[in-house]
Amino acid sequence: MSMYTTDQILDMIEAAGGPEKLDLSRKDLNHIDLSAETIQRKRAERGWPREGKEPPWYSPDLAGINLQGAYLVEANLQG
């Protein structure tokens, strides 16, 4: 299992100010679910958009996250 939950990853992206500032290199992300479907569900659960803005973790591709050397066995990054 991943050392992080989906919610923890989203919180980390918020704290970093966006996905491009988050370094998850060499982290254990086995079985993490960051699929488009899950991200959409989390967006609704967390009450976004707020004041017309989307959360910093809501993007079509989470571009910029450093996943170099991350462990992604059975991770779901679909969509």
Backbone as XML, in Angstrom:
<?xml version="1.0"?>
<chain id="A" units="angstrom">
  <residue number="1" name="MET">
    <atom name="N" x="0.821" y="-1.202" z="0.000"/>
    <atom name="CA" x="0.000" y="0.000" z="0.000"/>
    <atom name="C" x="0.863" y="1.262" z="0.000"/>
  </residue>
  <residue number="2" name="SER">
    <atom name="N" x="0.284" y="2.307" z="-0.496"/>
    <atom name="CA" x="0.967" y="3.589" z="-0.556"/>
    <atom name="C" x="1.227" y="4.127" z="0.845"/>
  </residue>
  <residue number="3" name="MET">
    <atom name="N" x="2.295" y="4.876" z="0.968"/>
    <atom name="CA" x="2.554" y="5.521" z="2.244"/>
    <atom name="C" x="1.654" y="6.741" z="2.448"/>
  </residue>
  <residue number="4" name="TYR">
    <atom name="N" x="0.893" y="7.104" z="1.405"/>
    <atom name="CA" x="-0.021" y="8.236" z="1.466"/>
    <atom name="C" x="-1.409" y="7.819" z="0.995"/>
  </residue>
  <residue number="5" name="THR">
    <atom name="N" x="-2.425" y="8.503" z="1.474"/>
    <atom name="CA" x="-3.771" y="8.336" z="0.943"/>
    <atom name="C" x="-3.981" y="9.381" z="-0.153"/>
  </residue>
  <residue number="6" name="THR">
    <atom name="N" x="-5.029" y="9.204" z="-0.919"/>
    <atom name="CA" x="-5.374" y="10.190" z="-1.947"/>
    <atom name="C" x="-5.585" y="11.559" z="-1.303"/>
  </residue>
  <residue number="7" name="ASP">
    <atom name="N" x="-6.297" y="11.601" z="-0.187"/>
    <atom name="CA" x="-6.545" y="12.882" z="0.494"/>
    <atom name="C" x="-5.243" y="13.530" z="0.956"/>
  </residue>
  <residue number="8" name="GLN">
    <atom name="N" x="-4.304" y="12.739" z="1.426"/>
    <atom name="CA" x="-3.021" y="13.305" z="1.861"/>
    <atom name="C" x="-2.264" y="13.915" z="0.684"/>
  </residue>
  <residue number="9" name="ILE">
    <atom name="N" x="-2.295" y="13.246" z="-0.470"/>
    <atom name="CA" x="-1.636" y="13.794" z="-1.657"/>
    <atom name="C" x="-2.280" y="15.120" z="-2.047"/>
  </residue>
  <residue number="10" name="LEU">
    <atom name="N" x="-3.609" y="15.184" z="-2.053"/>
    <atom name="CA" x="-4.302" y="16.427" z="-2.403"/>
    <atom name="C" x="-3.976" y="17.525" z="-1.402"/>
  </residue>
  <residue number="11" name="ASP">
    <atom name="N" x="-3.920" y="17.192" z="-0.126"/>
    <atom name="CA" x="-3.536" y="18.175" z="0.900"/>
    <atom name="C" x="-2.111" y="18.677" z="0.676"/>
  </residue>
  <residue number="12" name="MET">
    <atom name="N" x="-1.216" y="17.778" z="0.294"/>
    <atom name="CA" x="0.172" y="18.155" z="0.046"/>
    <atom name="C" x="0.280" y="19.091" z="-1.165"/>
  </residue>
  <residue number="13" name="ILE">
    <atom name="N" x="-0.524" y="18.846" z="-2.197"/>
    <atom name="CA" x="-0.532" y="19.729" z="-3.364"/>
    <atom name="C" x="-1.047" y="21.106" z="-2.970"/>
  </residue>
  <residue number="14" name="GLU">
    <atom name="N" x="-2.112" y="21.147" z="-2.158"/>
    <atom name="CA" x="-2.628" y="22.435" z="-1.682"/>
    <atom name="C" x="-1.573" y="23.174" z="-0.877"/>
  </residue>
  <residue number="15" name="ALA">
    <atom name="N" x="-0.914" y="22.486" z="0.032"/>
    <atom name="CA" x="0.106" y="23.114" z="0.883"/>
    <atom name="C" x="1.294" y="23.624" z="0.057"/>
  </residue>
  <residue number="16" name="ALA">
    <atom name="N" x="1.618" y="22.898" z="-1.018"/>
    <atom name="CA" x="2.739" y="23.294" z="-1.873"/>
    <atom name="C" x="2.368" y="24.447" z="-2.809"/>
  </residue>
  <residue number="17" name="GLY">
    <atom name="N" x="1.073" y="24.693" z="-2.968"/>
    <atom name="CA" x="0.622" y="25.758" z="-3.853"/>
    <atom name="C" x="0.415" y="25.320" z="-5.286"/>
  </residue>
  <residue number="18" name="GLY">
    <atom name="N" x="0.460" y="24.024" z="-5.536"/>
    <atom name="CA" x="0.222" y="23.492" z="-6.875"/>
    <atom name="C" x="1.030" y="22.238" z="-7.116"/>
  </residue>
  <residue number="19" name="PRO">
    <atom name="N" x="0.621" y="21.448" z="-8.115"/>
    <atom name="CA" x="1.288" y="20.176" z="-8.367"/>
    <atom name="C" x="2.734" y="20.323" z="-8.816"/>
  </residue>
  <residue number="20" name="GLU">
    <atom name="N" x="3.038" y="21.413" z="-9.526"/>
    <atom name="CA" x="4.387" y="21.589" z="-10.034"/>
    <atom name="C" x="5.419" y="21.816" z="-8.921"/>
  </residue>
  <residue number="21" name="LYS">
    <atom name="N" x="4.944" y="22.108" z="-7.713"/>
    <atom name="CA" x="5.854" y="22.351" z="-6.592"/>
    <atom name="C" x="5.955" y="21.158" z="-5.651"/>
  </residue>
  <residue number="22" name="LEU">
    <atom name="N" x="5.314" y="20.050" z="-6.015"/>
    <atom name="CA" x="5.298" y="18.873" z="-5.154"/>
    <atom name="C" x="6.302" y="17.845" z="-5.639"/>
  </residue>
  <residue number="23" name="ASP">
    <atom name="N" x="7.155" y="17.395" z="-4.747"/>
    <atom name="CA" x="8.169" y="16.392" z="-5.078"/>
    <atom name="C" x="7.809" y="15.073" z="-4.402"/>
  </residue>
  <residue number="24" name="LEU">
    <atom name="N" x="7.374" y="14.120" z="-5.193"/>
    <atom name="CA" x="7.058" y="12.789" z="-4.681"/>
    <atom name="C" x="8.065" y="11.761" z="-5.181"/>
  </residue>
  <residue number="25" name="SER">
    <atom name="N" x="9.233" y="12.240" z="-5.598"/>
    <atom name="CA" x="10.245" y="11.326" z="-6.088"/>
    <atom name="C" x="10.639" y="10.339" z="-4.990"/>
  </residue>
  <residue number="26" name="ARG">
    <atom name="N" x="10.793" y="9.093" z="-5.405"/>
    <atom name="CA" x="11.211" y="7.992" z="-4.532"/>
    <atom name="C" x="10.223" y="7.686" z="-3.404"/>
  </residue>
  <residue number="27" name="LYS">
    <atom name="N" x="9.001" y="8.164" z="-3.529"/>
    <atom name="CA" x="7.969" y="7.862" z="-2.525"/>
    <atom name="C" x="7.214" y="6.600" z="-2.922"/>
  </residue>
  <residue number="28" name="ASP">
    <atom name="N" x="6.695" y="5.898" z="-1.951"/>
    <atom name="CA" x="5.905" y="4.698" z="-2.182"/>
    <atom name="C" x="4.466" y="5.112" z="-2.456"/>
  </residue>
  <residue number="29" name="LEU">
    <atom name="N" x="4.062" y="5.028" z="-3.713"/>
    <atom name="CA" x="2.700" y="5.377" z="-4.120"/>
    <atom name="C" x="1.969" y="4.159" z="-4.670"/>
  </residue>
  <residue number="30" name="ASN">
    <atom name="N" x="2.414" y="2.979" z="-4.269"/>
    <atom name="CA" x="1.765" y="1.750" z="-4.713"/>
    <atom name="C" x="0.282" y="1.779" z="-4.352"/>
  </residue>
  <residue number="31" name="HIS">
    <atom name="N" x="-0.552" y="1.448" z="-5.307"/>
    <atom name="CA" x="-2.008" y="1.341" z="-5.146"/>
    <atom name="C" x="-2.707" y="2.679" z="-4.917"/>
  </residue>
  <residue number="32" name="ILE">
    <atom name="N" x="-2.030" y="3.809" z="-5.043"/>
    <atom name="CA" x="-2.688" y="5.115" z="-4.867"/>
    <atom name="C" x="-3.682" y="5.321" z="-6.010"/>
  </residue>
  <residue number="33" name="ASP">
    <atom name="N" x="-4.790" y="5.956" z="-5.731"/>
    <atom name="CA" x="-5.783" y="6.238" z="-6.759"/>
    <atom name="C" x="-5.864" y="7.742" z="-6.972"/>
  </residue>
  <residue number="34" name="LEU">
    <atom name="N" x="-5.252" y="8.196" z="-8.052"/>
    <atom name="CA" x="-5.326" y="9.595" z="-8.455"/>
    <atom name="C" x="-5.962" y="9.698" z="-9.839"/>
  </residue>
  <residue number="35" name="SER">
    <atom name="N" x="-6.893" y="8.796" z="-10.100"/>
    <atom name="CA" x="-7.584" y="8.783" z="-11.389"/>
    <atom name="C" x="-8.484" y="10.011" z="-11.516"/>
  </residue>
  <residue number="36" name="ALA">
    <atom name="N" x="-8.820" y="10.339" z="-12.751"/>
    <atom name="CA" x="-9.701" y="11.479" z="-13.004"/>
    <atom name="C" x="-11.035" y="11.318" z="-12.269"/>
  </residue>
  <residue number="37" name="GLU">
    <atom name="N" x="-11.551" y="10.101" z="-12.253"/>
    <atom name="CA" x="-12.824" y="9.841" z="-11.569"/>
    <atom name="C" x="-12.727" y="10.142" z="-10.073"/>
  </residue>
  <residue number="38" name="THR">
    <atom name="N" x="-11.653" y="9.708" z="-9.451"/>
    <atom name="CA" x="-11.464" y="9.951" z="-8.013"/>
    <atom name="C" x="-11.257" y="11.433" z="-7.736"/>
  </residue>
  <residue number="39" name="ILE">
    <atom name="N" x="-10.468" y="12.095" z="-8.580"/>
    <atom name="CA" x="-10.220" y="13.531" z="-8.398"/>
    <atom name="C" x="-11.526" y="14.315" z="-8.520"/>
  </residue>
  <residue number="40" name="GLN">
    <atom name="N" x="-12.371" y="13.948" z="-9.472"/>
    <atom name="CA" x="-13.680" y="14.605" z="-9.619"/>
    <atom name="C" x="-14.514" y="14.411" z="-8.360"/>
  </residue>
  <residue number="41" name="ARG">
    <atom name="N" x="-14.523" y="13.179" z="-7.829"/>
    <atom name="CA" x="-15.294" y="12.898" z="-6.618"/>
    <atom name="C" x="-14.765" y="13.702" z="-5.430"/>
  </residue>
  <residue number="42" name="LYS">
    <atom name="N" x="-13.443" y="13.764" z="-5.285"/>
    <atom name="CA" x="-12.838" y="14.515" z="-4.176"/>
    <atom name="C" x="-13.136" y="16.004" z="-4.309"/>
  </residue>
  <residue number="43" name="ARG">
    <atom name="N" x="-13.171" y="16.494" z="-5.538"/>
    <atom name="CA" x="-13.506" y="17.904" z="-5.783"/>
    <atom name="C" x="-14.884" y="18.210" z="-5.230"/>
  </residue>
  <residue number="44" name="ALA">
    <atom name="N" x="-15.848" y="17.344" z="-5.500"/>
    <atom name="CA" x="-17.212" y="17.547" z="-5.006"/>
    <atom name="C" x="-17.276" y="17.376" z="-3.487"/>
  </residue>
  <residue number="45" name="GLU">
    <atom name="N" x="-16.637" y="16.341" z="-2.965"/>
    <atom name="CA" x="-16.647" y="16.090" z="-1.520"/>
    <atom name="C" x="-16.059" y="17.255" z="-0.733"/>
  </residue>
  <residue number="46" name="ARG">
    <atom name="N" x="-15.062" y="17.897" z="-1.295"/>
    <atom name="CA" x="-14.369" y="18.988" z="-0.603"/>
    <atom name="C" x="-14.985" y="20.360" z="-0.866"/>
  </residue>
  <residue number="47" name="GLY">
    <atom name="N" x="-16.099" y="20.382" z="-1.613"/>
    <atom name="CA" x="-16.831" y="21.632" z="-1.815"/>
    <atom name="C" x="-16.210" y="22.597" z="-2.806"/>
  </residue>
  <residue number="48" name="TRP">
    <atom name="N" x="-15.538" y="22.088" z="-3.823"/>
    <atom name="CA" x="-14.965" y="22.941" z="-4.855"/>
    <atom name="C" x="-15.887" y="22.967" z="-6.056"/>
  </residue>
  <residue number="49" name="PRO">
    <atom name="N" x="-15.879" y="24.017" z="-6.863"/>
    <atom name="CA" x="-15.059" y="25.213" z="-6.765"/>
    <atom name="C" x="-15.536" y="26.147" z="-5.658"/>
  </residue>
  <residue number="50" name="ARG">
    <atom name="N" x="-14.617" y="26.945" z="-5.184"/>
    <atom name="CA" x="-14.903" y="27.931" z="-4.130"/>
    <atom name="C" x="-14.602" y="29.318" z="-4.677"/>
  </residue>
  <residue number="51" name="GLU">
    <atom name="N" x="-15.556" y="30.200" z="-4.512"/>
    <atom name="CA" x="-15.418" y="31.578" z="-4.994"/>
    <atom name="C" x="-14.965" y="31.600" z="-6.447"/>
  </residue>
  <residue number="52" name="GLY">
    <atom name="N" x="-15.484" y="30.657" z="-7.231"/>
    <atom name="CA" x="-15.169" y="30.598" z="-8.650"/>
    <atom name="C" x="-13.800" y="30.038" z="-8.991"/>
  </residue>
  <residue number="53" name="LYS">
    <atom name="N" x="-13.065" y="29.549" z="-7.990"/>
    <atom name="CA" x="-11.724" y="29.008" z="-8.229"/>
    <atom name="C" x="-11.707" y="27.506" z="-8.010"/>
  </residue>
  <residue number="54" name="GLU">
    <atom name="N" x="-10.854" y="26.844" z="-8.779"/>
    <atom name="CA" x="-10.648" y="25.407" z="-8.624"/>
    <atom name="C" x="-9.512" y="25.164" z="-7.628"/>
  </residue>
  <residue number="55" name="PRO">
    <atom name="N" x="-9.487" y="23.996" z="-7.008"/>
    <atom name="CA" x="-8.386" y="23.691" z="-6.085"/>
    <atom name="C" x="-7.072" y="23.544" z="-6.845"/>
  </residue>
  <residue number="56" name="PRO">
    <atom name="N" x="-5.940" y="23.776" z="-6.196"/>
    <atom name="CA" x="-4.652" y="23.692" z="-6.896"/>
    <atom name="C" x="-4.333" y="22.299" z="-7.418"/>
  </residue>
  <residue number="57" name="TRP">
    <atom name="N" x="-4.992" y="21.287" z="-6.898"/>
    <atom name="CA" x="-4.747" y="19.921" z="-7.355"/>
    <atom name="C" x="-5.683" y="19.501" z="-8.475"/>
  </residue>
  <residue number="58" name="TYR">
    <atom name="N" x="-6.573" y="20.370" z="-8.885"/>
    <atom name="CA" x="-7.530" y="20.025" z="-9.934"/>
    <atom name="C" x="-7.010" y="20.505" z="-11.277"/>
  </residue>
  <residue number="59" name="SER">
    <atom name="N" x="-6.457" y="19.595" z="-12.031"/>
    <atom name="CA" x="-5.980" y="19.904" z="-13.368"/>
    <atom name="C" x="-6.156" y="18.655" z="-14.218"/>
  </residue>
  <residue number="60" name="PRO">
    <atom name="N" x="-6.161" y="18.817" z="-15.511"/>
    <atom name="CA" x="-6.387" y="17.654" z="-16.361"/>
    <atom name="C" x="-5.292" y="16.599" z="-16.259"/>
  </residue>
  <residue number="61" name="ASP">
    <atom name="N" x="-4.112" y="16.975" z="-15.826"/>
    <atom name="CA" x="-3.026" y="16.010" z="-15.871"/>
    <atom name="C" x="-2.074" y="16.051" z="-14.675"/>
  </residue>
  <residue number="62" name="LEU">
    <atom name="N" x="-2.353" y="16.835" z="-13.666"/>
    <atom name="CA" x="-1.449" y="16.998" z="-12.518"/>
    <atom name="C" x="-0.020" y="17.256" z="-12.981"/>
  </residue>
  <residue number="63" name="ALA">
    <atom name="N" x="0.108" y="17.995" z="-14.055"/>
    <atom name="CA" x="1.419" y="18.272" z="-14.640"/>
    <atom name="C" x="2.352" y="18.901" z="-13.621"/>
  </residue>
  <residue number="64" name="GLY">
    <atom name="N" x="3.570" y="18.459" z="-13.676"/>
    <atom name="CA" x="4.610" y="19.069" z="-12.862"/>
    <atom name="C" x="4.989" y="18.307" z="-11.619"/>
  </residue>
  <residue number="65" name="ILE">
    <atom name="N" x="4.179" y="17.346" z="-11.176"/>
    <atom name="CA" x="4.554" y="16.579" z="-9.992"/>
    <atom name="C" x="5.786" y="15.744" z="-10.326"/>
  </residue>
  <residue number="66" name="ASN">
    <atom name="N" x="6.790" y="15.811" z="-9.466"/>
    <atom name="CA" x="7.995" y="15.015" z="-9.662"/>
    <atom name="C" x="7.746" y="13.614" z="-9.117"/>
  </residue>
  <residue number="67" name="LEU">
    <atom name="N" x="7.645" y="12.646" z="-10.029"/>
    <atom name="CA" x="7.427" y="11.249" z="-9.658"/>
    <atom name="C" x="8.642" y="10.387" z="-9.997"/>
  </residue>
  <residue number="68" name="GLN">
    <atom name="N" x="9.764" y="11.031" z="-10.252"/>
    <atom name="CA" x="10.962" y="10.291" z="-10.634"/>
    <atom name="C" x="11.334" y="9.285" z="-9.547"/>
  </residue>
  <residue number="69" name="GLY">
    <atom name="N" x="11.421" y="8.032" z="-9.930"/>
    <atom name="CA" x="11.813" y="6.987" z="-8.997"/>
    <atom name="C" x="10.722" y="6.599" z="-8.002"/>
  </residue>
  <residue number="70" name="ALA">
    <atom name="N" x="9.512" y="7.153" z="-8.161"/>
    <atom name="CA" x="8.415" y="6.800" z="-7.252"/>
    <atom name="C" x="7.974" y="5.370" z="-7.521"/>
  </residue>
  <residue number="71" name="TYR">
    <atom name="N" x="7.497" y="4.708" z="-6.509"/>
    <atom name="CA" x="7.001" y="3.343" z="-6.628"/>
    <atom name="C" x="5.513" y="3.422" z="-6.941"/>
  </residue>
  <residue number="72" name="LEU">
    <atom name="N" x="5.140" y="2.961" z="-8.124"/>
    <atom name="CA" x="3.780" y="3.141" z="-8.629"/>
    <atom name="C" x="3.110" y="1.830" z="-8.981"/>
  </residue>
  <residue number="73" name="VAL">
    <atom name="N" x="3.461" y="0.752" z="-8.304"/>
    <atom name="CA" x="2.870" y="-0.552" z="-8.586"/>
    <atom name="C" x="1.360" y="-0.475" z="-8.360"/>
  </residue>
  <residue number="74" name="GLU">
    <atom name="N" x="0.601" y="-0.786" z="-9.394"/>
    <atom name="CA" x="-0.855" y="-0.778" z="-9.374"/>
    <atom name="C" x="-1.452" y="0.573" z="-8.965"/>
  </residue>
  <residue number="75" name="ALA">
    <atom name="N" x="-0.711" y="1.661" z="-9.168"/>
    <atom name="CA" x="-1.266" y="2.993" z="-8.952"/>
    <atom name="C" x="-2.242" y="3.294" z="-10.082"/>
  </residue>
  <residue number="76" name="ASN">
    <atom name="N" x="-3.311" y="4.016" z="-9.779"/>
    <atom name="CA" x="-4.289" y="4.386" z="-10.791"/>
    <atom name="C" x="-4.139" y="5.863" z="-11.091"/>
  </residue>
  <residue number="77" name="LEU">
    <atom name="N" x="-3.529" y="6.161" z="-12.239"/>
    <atom name="CA" x="-3.344" y="7.543" z="-12.693"/>
    <atom name="C" x="-4.141" y="7.785" z="-13.966"/>
  </residue>
  <residue number="78" name="GLN">
    <atom name="N" x="-5.088" y="6.919" z="-14.240"/>
    <atom name="CA" x="-5.874" y="6.968" z="-15.467"/>
    <atom name="C" x="-6.652" y="8.269" z="-15.583"/>
  </residue>
  <residue number="79" name="GLY">
    <atom name="N" x="-6.584" y="8.846" z="-16.760"/>
    <atom name="CA" x="-7.381" y="10.029" z="-17.058"/>
    <atom name="C" x="-6.797" y="11.270" z="-16.472"/>
  </residue>
</chain>
